[in-house]
Amino acid sequence: MSTSSQGSSNRNSNSRTSLKPSPNLKSKPTQRRNTTTTATSAAPKDHTTVPGRVRVAVRLRPRNAEESVADADFADCVELQPELKRLKLRKNNWDGETYEFDEVLTEFASQKRVYEVVARPVVESVLDGYNGTIMAYGQTGTGKTYTLGRLGEEDTAARGIMVRAMEDIFANVSLETDSVSVSYLQLYMETIQDLLDPANDNIAIAEDPKTGDVSLPGATLVEIRDQQSFIELLSLGEAHRFAANTKMNTESSRSHAILMVHVKRSVKGRDASHSSENGNHPHMVKSLKPLIVRKAKLVIVDLAGSERIDKSGSEGHMLEEAKSINLSLSALGKCINSLAENSAHVPIRDSKLTRLLRDSFGGTARTSLVITIGPSPRHRAETASTIMFGQRAMKVENMIKLKEEFDYKSLSRRLDIELDKLIMEHERQQKAFEDEIERLATEAHHRISEAERNYADSLEKERSKYQKDYMESIKKLEEKFVMNQRKNEDSRIKSSSEVIPGVSAEEMADLKKMLQKETLLRKAAEGETNNWKIQVAELKQSEASAKSEISKLHKMLEDEAHQKEKLEGEIAILQSQLLQLSLEADETRRHLDGGGFDKEVGGRDSLTSQIKHQQQVSGNGAKPSIAKLFEQVGLQKILSLLESEDADVRIHAVKVVANLAAEETNQGKIVEAGGLTSLLTLLKTTEDETIHRVAAGAIANLAMNESNQELIMAQGGISLLSMTAANADDPQTLRMVAGAIANLCGNDKLQTELRGEGGIKALLGMVRCRHPDVHAQVARGIANFAKCESRASSQGIKSGRSFLIEDGALSWIVQNANNEASSIRRHIELALCHLAQHEANARDMIKGGALWELVRISRECSRDDIKTLAHRTLASSPAFQAEMRRLRLSH
């Protein structure tokens, strides 16, 4: 913050009072508190508020070229005393009223100086966590848009407050931890429209019934990362903002534009450490203290200029726009008056503008207002009104509120991630453990089964072998025993019949030997059987050791299950801590919802920024009447300037001619003096987009006269307009060209020539621009052409298919027959009805789907005359009647 701006902010409010009106301003000095204190409580103190008065600066626009000539003999209506921060409004040469402001900026003040004293304190507050508003108010043409929205692409010194504020924000935020988001909107005719998405043209305001905060949930919110992206967004918004050419200003803003910048910053240096209550797992919970997050909002408002109808010359639709602008500014003035007088009732709901700005005046935002005035004595009344608006705004007190809160969502995400990691790790270990247990159990089972199987096989084989050997031995013994018995029997018989000495003793000895041998064999068999019994016992012992190993594995499984229960207990502790933290968060939110200042008007109203026009207003003054132009310069002289080599001179001259052509009384004089030829020559010879746009608008005004239409066609005007449309990308230029061609389409005599020189194809080519105003002019031209063709067909002048169908316009007509924009839909419906009146077009229309749209128009059209025309056309066409009978349709 600069020294001068800070000193001004802390100055006693008595020094800011007006000398003449002498308002009694009593405001406490603004104190910017250092918010980087340690968080020792359970929640940050969001309810802390600091009083802060609305700061007002006045900026004087220098005289423009027209004022330098018209007011050459008169002194400026204001006299500035910047060193005293005073302004004197002259009543006459010897009398005047003196007023004091926070800053007085002369016509020589640079854009940088304006930003330093007006905007930088607000931007610094936004970076510290406070909402901020910067607004420009003043008469049309006094330099509001120049002060706020100048991009400075050609001259960086000319950058406005919007660009410089964003440069400061990006210089003080960290893109790694902070975020910056932008919305850009316009309030046009009491409808909120999105400049970054033109199709979103009716955004509703949502209001919190408890806090009164307003928001725009339907607005586009774009997060930006660098300054170049922001410049591109501003340029996109400017291309969609409404503007018009009035006597007071050639490019007068017809809407209030609002740029909203949301800044979210994480506060570092807080004591975020938290020791775990459970000492067994300090590594699992390192920090349960959430980060402190500050969410602030910077709102920059470029109000449309107030204007007097008798001076601006607005009529028709521009008159309705001017009424809407003045009504919204009047509602804002009433609210500021009520706040300045501490009235019990503030009419905040009288306008959408006051609802959107409720936080800026009497709310919680730090607000800085710059009022722009002109020096011309002819506009002294408007200058005085602007000065009094600023004086009343200086009486408004805001209670600036710090917006910081705990980032519970970030903490919850961190804990969820940590918990997920622990659960995943536990599940992974559990899965690996279960897999290992299963593997060991399977392996042990296989080994035991194999051992049992081998043991049984071996035992059976040995048993069978020993049993076989035993049986064979028994059999041999029995056979020997039988043989011995027989021998013994024979011996007894022989001994009884005759005595042979010595025989019986030998046989007995042999028998004894045989018996001893059999006895030894039997003992050997018994020993072999004992050996097999020992082997069987060893196998049983091996089986017992296998069972012991299985029991060990079961014990390991039990240990792992115990470890699993322990991990589940640690997870339960983490979950309980997370639940406790959630309870603390709920308690903090209830505490925050219950706090706050009683007079707080709005906290975080998502004041979304409104749409901006495609060119910067450079502060043009009022245009003189045609009589004064003739007296001072002369029409011929003005037209000669169209051929000047200086591009700026040509631009100024063509704007003057366009203003003159807007009045019907001047059109004949312009054409007679060669102005039409000069305008067409400019379209052919110059490449300047501004000249193309303004020249096309002037030609469109001249083309409203039937005699001028024939002159335009004779001089090759339709070819030049078609070439301009093909090379242009600017929606406003295309709208002007389409309007000129649409006027020419309404002339019955020019149908064939206009089509032959590419007028219809030029109209259809302009639908590549998706701007609804361009489409409305294209639809009007098609409707005019179809009406003239229908008339020529009924008179027998034209036969055959419509030129529109031959040039491929039918598909676009059918596609937009039910367009949401009433201005487009009405013309398309008329064109369809006129095309359907000629029977030669019926087959193409049925094939292209136009019959369905005609039936819908005859049933649902909001205009009774179009509905009746569609019904009559369907009833009179045999081809349509036949097709409707085939489709079983009725109308």
VENJONOR-V421876 format. One record per residue. N is the residue number from 1. PHI is phi in radians with two decimals (999 if undefined). Layout:
n | phi
N | PHI
N | PHI
This chain:
n | phi
1 | 999
2 | -1.27
3 | -1.13
4 | -1.13
5 | -1.21
6 | -1.23
7 | -1.11
8 | -1.16
9 | -1.19
10 | -1.66
11 | -1.23
12 | -1.08
13 | -1.15
14 | -1.11
15 | -1.35
16 | -1.74
17 | -1.29
18 | -1.28
19 | -1.25
20 | -1.47
21 | -1.19
22 | 0.90
23 | -1.24
24 | -1.65
25 | -1.62
26 | -2.19
27 | -2.32
28 | -1.34
29 | -1.11
30 | -1.28
31 | -2.07
32 | -1.61
33 | -1.45
34 | -1.44
35 | -1.71
36 | -1.64
37 | -1.47
38 | -1.27
39 | -1.48
40 | -1.74
41 | -1.79
42 | -1.27
43 | -2.61
44 | -1.18
45 | -1.51
46 | -1.21
47 | -1.43
48 | -1.18
49 | -2.15
50 | -2.28
51 | -1.20
52 | -2.76
53 | -1.36
54 | -1.15
55 | -1.61
56 | -2.20
57 | -2.10
58 | -1.99
59 | -2.20
60 | -1.68
61 | -1.46
62 | -1.21
63 | -1.10
64 | -1.59
65 | -1.09
66 | -1.18
67 | -1.21
68 | -1.07
69 | -1.50
70 | -1.22
71 | -1.90
72 | -1.09
73 | -1.62
74 | -2.16
75 | -1.42
76 | -1.07
77 | -1.35
78 | -2.24
79 | -2.23
80 | -1.70
81 | -2.21
82 | -1.08
83 | -1.16
84 | -1.74
85 | 0.99
86 | -2.19
87 | -2.42
88 | -1.95
89 | -1.70
90 | -1.33
91 | -1.52
92 | -2.72
93 | -1.23
94 | -2.17
95 | -2.35
96 | -3.00
97 | -2.03
98 | -1.97
99 | -2.28
100 | -1.96
101 | -2.31
102 | -1.17
103 | -2.54
104 | -2.14
105 | -1.94
106 | -1.35
107 | -1.18
108 | -1.66
109 | -1.16
110 | -1.37
111 | -1.07
112 | -1.13
113 | -1.08
114 | -1.06
115 | -1.14
116 | -1.07
117 | -1.57
118 | -1.73
119 | -1.79
120 | -1.00
121 | -1.02
122 | -1.19
123 | -1.10
124 | -1.11
125 | -1.13
126 | -1.09
127 | -1.15
128 | -1.50
129 | 1.88
130 | -1.91
131 | -1.21
132 | -2.49
133 | -2.34
134 | -2.16
135 | -2.39
136 | -2.03
137 | -2.32
138 | 2.90
139 | -1.16
140 | -1.03
141 | 1.46
142 | -1.76
143 | 1.77
144 | -1.18
145 | -1.16
146 | -1.07
147 | -1.20
148 | -1.64
149 | -1.89
150 | -1.12
151 | -1.38
152 | 1.16
153 | -1.23
154 | -1.55
155 | -2.29
156 | -1.12
157 | -1.17
158 | -1.56
159 | -1.02
160 | -1.53
161 | -1.14
162 | -1.03
163 | -1.17
164 | -1.17
165 | -1.10
166 | -1.19
167 | -1.07
168 | -1.13
169 | -1.12
170 | -1.13
171 | -1.30
172 | -2.07
173 | -1.99
174 | -1.84
175 | -1.22
176 | -1.32
177 | -2.00
178 | -1.89
179 | -2.47
180 | -2.29
181 | -2.18
182 | -2.29
183 | -2.15
184 | -2.48
185 | -2.37
186 | -2.40
187 | -1.78
188 | -2.15
189 | 0.94
190 | 1.10
191 | -2.16
192 | -1.61
193 | -2.14
194 | -1.56
195 | -1.26
196 | -1.54
197 | -2.56
198 | -1.00
199 | -1.16
200 | -1.53
201 | -1.93
202 | -2.65
203 | -1.48
204 | -1.54
205 | -1.64
206 | -1.81
207 | -2.25
208 | -1.32
209 | -1.16
210 | -1.51
211 | -1.68
212 | 1.42
213 | -1.15
214 | -1.88
215 | -2.59
216 | -2.15
217 | -1.12
218 | -1.53
219 | -1.41
220 | -1.29
221 | -2.13
222 | -1.96
223 | -1.46
224 | -2.02
225 | -2.07
226 | -2.68
227 | -1.18
228 | -1.09
229 | -1.09
230 | -1.15
231 | -1.05
232 | -1.12
233 | -1.13
234 | -1.07
235 | -1.09
236 | -1.09
237 | -1.13
238 | -1.07
239 | -1.16
240 | -1.91
241 | -1.41
242 | -1.37
243 | -2.59
244 | -2.59
245 | -1.73
246 | -2.10
247 | -1.16
248 | -1.49
249 | -2.80
250 | -1.20
251 | -2.33
252 | -1.41
253 | -1.17
254 | -1.87
255 | -2.62
256 | -1.53
257 | -1.79
258 | -2.28
259 | -1.80
260 | -2.09
261 | -2.03
262 | -1.72
263 | -2.02
264 | -2.05
265 | -2.18
266 | -1.67
267 | -1.52
268 | -1.70
269 | 1.53
270 | -1.43
271 | -1.42
272 | -1.74
273 | -1.34
274 | -2.60
275 | -1.42
276 | -1.35
277 | -1.28
278 | -1.71
279 | -1.26
280 | -1.36
281 | -2.45
282 | -1.19
283 | -1.31
284 | -1.44
285 | -2.19
286 | -1.53
287 | -2.65
288 | -1.97
289 | -1.49
290 | -1.33
291 | -1.26
292 | -1.60
293 | -2.06
294 | -1.89
295 | -2.04
296 | -2.13
297 | -2.41
298 | -1.86
299 | -2.02
300 | -2.00
301 | -2.01
302 | -1.80
303 | -1.23
304 | -1.15
305 | -1.29
306 | -1.21
307 | -2.59
308 | -1.73
309 | -1.09
310 | -1.21
311 | -1.63
312 | -1.39
313 | 1.26
314 | -1.24
315 | -2.62
316 | 1.14
317 | -1.17
318 | -1.12
319 | -1.13
320 | -1.12
321 | -1.08
322 | -1.10
323 | -1.07
324 | -1.08
325 | -1.07
326 | -1.13
327 | -1.13
328 | -1.18
329 | -1.16
330 | -1.10
331 | -1.09
332 | -1.12
333 | -1.10
334 | -1.12
335 | -1.09
336 | -1.15
337 | -1.05
338 | -1.11
339 | -1.18
340 | -1.14
341 | -1.63
342 | 0.98
343 | -1.20
344 | -1.20
345 | -2.06
346 | -1.98
347 | -1.27
348 | -1.26
349 | -1.66
350 | -1.25
351 | -2.63
352 | -1.15
353 | -1.09
354 | -1.22
355 | -1.16
356 | -1.22
357 | -1.77
358 | -1.14
359 | -1.41
360 | -1.45
361 | -2.14
362 | 1.45
363 | -1.82
364 | -1.94
365 | -1.69
366 | -1.45
367 | -2.00
368 | -2.22
369 | -2.00
370 | -2.00
371 | -1.78
372 | -1.91
373 | -2.32
374 | -1.93
375 | -1.53
376 | -1.16
377 | -1.19
378 | -1.18
379 | -1.97
380 | -1.07
381 | -1.09
382 | -1.16
383 | -1.11
384 | -1.10
385 | -1.08
386 | -1.12
387 | -1.07
388 | -1.16
389 | -1.05
390 | -1.13
391 | -1.09
392 | -1.20
393 | -1.11
394 | -1.15
395 | -1.49
396 | -1.39
397 | -1.81
398 | -1.85
399 | -1.82
400 | -1.25
401 | -2.08
402 | -1.33
403 | -1.91
404 | -2.42
405 | -2.68
406 | -1.29
407 | -1.57
408 | -1.16
409 | -1.10
410 | -1.12
411 | -1.10
412 | -1.08
413 | -1.11
414 | -1.09
415 | -1.14
416 | -1.08
417 | -1.12
418 | -1.12
419 | -1.12
420 | -1.07
421 | -1.09
422 | -1.11
423 | -1.12
424 | -1.12
425 | -1.14
426 | -1.09
427 | -1.12
428 | -1.12
429 | -1.12
430 | -1.09
431 | -1.14
432 | -1.12
433 | -1.12
434 | -1.10
435 | -1.10
436 | -1.15
437 | -1.07
438 | -1.11
439 | -1.12
440 | -1.11
441 | -1.12
442 | -1.11
443 | -1.13
444 | -1.10
445 | -1.06
446 | -1.11
447 | -1.13
448 | -1.12
449 | -1.09
450 | -1.17
451 | -1.11
452 | -1.10
453 | -1.14
454 | -1.12
455 | -1.09
456 | -1.11
457 | -1.10
458 | -1.09
459 | -1.07
460 | -1.18
461 | -1.10
462 | -1.14
463 | -1.08
464 | -1.12
465 | -1.14
466 | -1.16
467 | -1.16
468 | -1.14
469 | -1.09
470 | -1.11
471 | -1.11
472 | -1.15
473 | -1.10
474 | -1.08
475 | -1.13
476 | -1.11
477 | -1.08
478 | -1.11
479 | -1.13
480 | -1.12
481 | -1.11
482 | -1.13
483 | -1.11
484 | -1.10
485 | -1.10
486 | -1.13
487 | -1.08
488 | -1.08
489 | -1.15
490 | -1.13
491 | -1.13
492 | -1.12
493 | -1.17
494 | -1.19
495 | -1.18
496 | -1.34
497 | -1.49
498 | -2.64
499 | -1.71
500 | -2.09
501 | -1.24
502 | 1.54
503 | -1.32
504 | -1.14
505 | -1.21
506 | -1.18
507 | -1.09
508 | -1.13
509 | -1.13
510 | -1.10
511 | -1.09
512 | -1.09
513 | -1.08
514 | -1.11
515 | -1.13
516 | -1.12
517 | -1.10
518 | -1.12
519 | -1.12
520 | -1.09
521 | -1.07
522 | -1.13
523 | -1.10
524 | -1.11
525 | -1.13
526 | -1.13
527 | -1.11
528 | -1.10
529 | -1.13
530 | -1.09
531 | -1.03
532 | -1.11
533 | -1.09
534 | -1.10
535 | -1.09
536 | -1.06
537 | -1.12
538 | -1.09
539 | -1.08
540 | -1.10
541 | -1.13
542 | -1.08
543 | -1.09
544 | -1.14
545 | -1.15
546 | -1.09
547 | -1.12
548 | -1.12
549 | -1.11
550 | -1.10
551 | -1.11
552 | -1.10
553 | -1.09
554 | -1.06
555 | -1.15
556 | -1.03
557 | -1.07
558 | -1.12
559 | -1.06
560 | -1.11
561 | -1.09
562 | -1.09
563 | -1.08
564 | -1.08
565 | -1.07
566 | -1.12
567 | -1.09
568 | -1.10
569 | -1.14
570 | -1.10
571 | -1.09
572 | -1.06
573 | -1.09
574 | -1.03
575 | -1.12
576 | -1.15
577 | -1.13
578 | -1.10
579 | -1.10
580 | -1.09
581 | -1.11
582 | -1.09
583 | -1.09
584 | -1.06
585 | -1.11
586 | -1.09
587 | -1.09
588 | -1.13
589 | -1.10
590 | -1.09
591 | -1.14
592 | -1.19
593 | -1.14
594 | -1.45
595 | -1.51
596 | 1.92
597 | -1.48
598 | -1.13
599 | -1.71
600 | -1.16
601 | -1.58
602 | -2.94
603 | -1.76
604 | -2.14
605 | -1.07
606 | -1.30
607 | -1.09
608 | -1.39
609 | -1.28
610 | -1.75
611 | -1.28
612 | -2.06
613 | -1.45
614 | -1.27
615 | -2.28
616 | -1.47
617 | -1.47
618 | -1.75
619 | 1.44
620 | -1.41
621 | -1.54
622 | -1.29
623 | -1.58
624 | -1.25
625 | -1.21
626 | -1.12
627 | -1.14
628 | -1.17
629 | -1.06
630 | -1.13
631 | -1.23
632 | -1.54
633 | -2.07
634 | 1.70
635 | -1.07
636 | -1.10
637 | -1.14
638 | -1.09
639 | -1.16
640 | -1.16
641 | -1.21
642 | -1.14
643 | -1.76
644 | -1.15
645 | -1.34
646 | -1.41
647 | -1.10
648 | -1.12
649 | -1.13
650 | -1.09
651 | -1.08
652 | -1.09
653 | -1.17
654 | -1.20
655 | -1.17
656 | -1.12
657 | -1.10
658 | -1.11
659 | -1.11
660 | -1.17
661 | -1.21
662 | -1.21
663 | -1.73
664 | -1.10
665 | -1.18
666 | -1.61
667 | -1.12
668 | -1.10
669 | -1.15
670 | -1.12
671 | -1.15
672 | -1.10
673 | -1.45
674 | 1.52
675 | -1.17
676 | -1.10
677 | -1.07
678 | -1.14
679 | -1.13
680 | -1.15
681 | -1.13
682 | -1.10
683 | -1.06
684 | -1.45
685 | -1.76
686 | -1.80
687 | -1.99
688 | -1.29
689 | -1.15
690 | -1.12
691 | -1.10
692 | -1.03
693 | -1.14
694 | -1.21
695 | -1.12
696 | -1.11
697 | -1.12
698 | -1.13
699 | -1.12
700 | -1.08
701 | -1.14
702 | -1.15
703 | -1.28
704 | -1.30
705 | -1.66
706 | -1.10
707 | -1.16
708 | -1.21
709 | -1.07
710 | -1.14
711 | -1.14
712 | -1.08
713 | -1.14
714 | -1.13
715 | -1.65
716 | 1.27
717 | -1.15
718 | -1.18
719 | -1.15
720 | -1.16
721 | -1.13
722 | -1.12
723 | -1.12
724 | -1.09
725 | -1.13
726 | -1.18
727 | -1.67
728 | -1.67
729 | -2.10
730 | -1.27
731 | -1.03
732 | -1.20
733 | -1.10
734 | -1.10
735 | -1.13
736 | -1.12
737 | -1.12
738 | -1.10
739 | -1.12
740 | -1.11
741 | -1.14
742 | -1.07
743 | -1.13
744 | -1.17
745 | -1.17
746 | -1.50
747 | -1.72
748 | -1.09
749 | -1.36
750 | -1.85
751 | -1.02
752 | -1.14
753 | -1.16
754 | -1.12
755 | -1.19
756 | -1.11
757 | -1.59
758 | 1.52
759 | -1.17
760 | -1.17
761 | -1.14
762 | -1.13
763 | -1.05
764 | -1.15
765 | -1.17
766 | -1.34
767 | -1.26
768 | -1.07
769 | -1.41
770 | -1.51
771 | -1.22
772 | -1.08
773 | -1.15
774 | -1.14
775 | -1.10
776 | -1.11
777 | -1.20
778 | -1.07
779 | -1.11
780 | -1.13
781 | -1.11
782 | -1.14
783 | -1.10
784 | -1.07
785 | -1.12
786 | -1.12
787 | -1.16
788 | -1.13
789 | -1.08
790 | -1.07
791 | -1.13
792 | -1.15
793 | -1.19
794 | -1.18
795 | -1.52
796 | 1.40
797 | -1.34
798 | -2.12
799 | -2.36
800 | 1.55
801 | -1.18
802 | -1.20
803 | -1.06
804 | -1.09
805 | -1.21
806 | -1.13
807 | -1.55
808 | 1.44
809 | -1.46
810 | -1.10
811 | -1.09
812 | -1.20
813 | -1.10
814 | -1.13
815 | -1.10
816 | -1.87
817 | -1.14
818 | -2.03
819 | -1.09
820 | -1.14
821 | -1.31
822 | -1.13
823 | -1.14
824 | -1.36
825 | -1.08
826 | -1.08
827 | -1.18
828 | -1.11
829 | -1.08
830 | -1.11
831 | -1.08
832 | -1.06
833 | -1.10
834 | -1.20
835 | -1.10
836 | -1.26
837 | -1.26
838 | -1.79
839 | -1.06
840 | -1.15
841 | -1.62
842 | -1.09
843 | -1.07
844 | -1.11
845 | -1.20
846 | -1.14
847 | -1.13
848 | -1.50
849 | 1.51
850 | -1.25
851 | -1.06
852 | -1.05
853 | -1.18
854 | -1.12
855 | -1.11
856 | -1.10
857 | -1.08
858 | -1.17
859 | -1.78
860 | -2.02
861 | -1.05
862 | -1.31
863 | -1.71
864 | -1.15
865 | -1.17
866 | -1.23
867 | -1.05
868 | -1.13
869 | -1.09
870 | -1.13
871 | -1.09
872 | -1.16
873 | -1.16
874 | -1.10
875 | -1.22
876 | -1.61
877 | -1.77
878 | -1.09
879 | -1.11
880 | -1.15
881 | -1.09
882 | -1.12
883 | -1.13
884 | -1.19
885 | -1.16
886 | -1.12
887 | -1.52
888 | 1.03
889 | -1.83
890 | -2.27
891 | -2.30
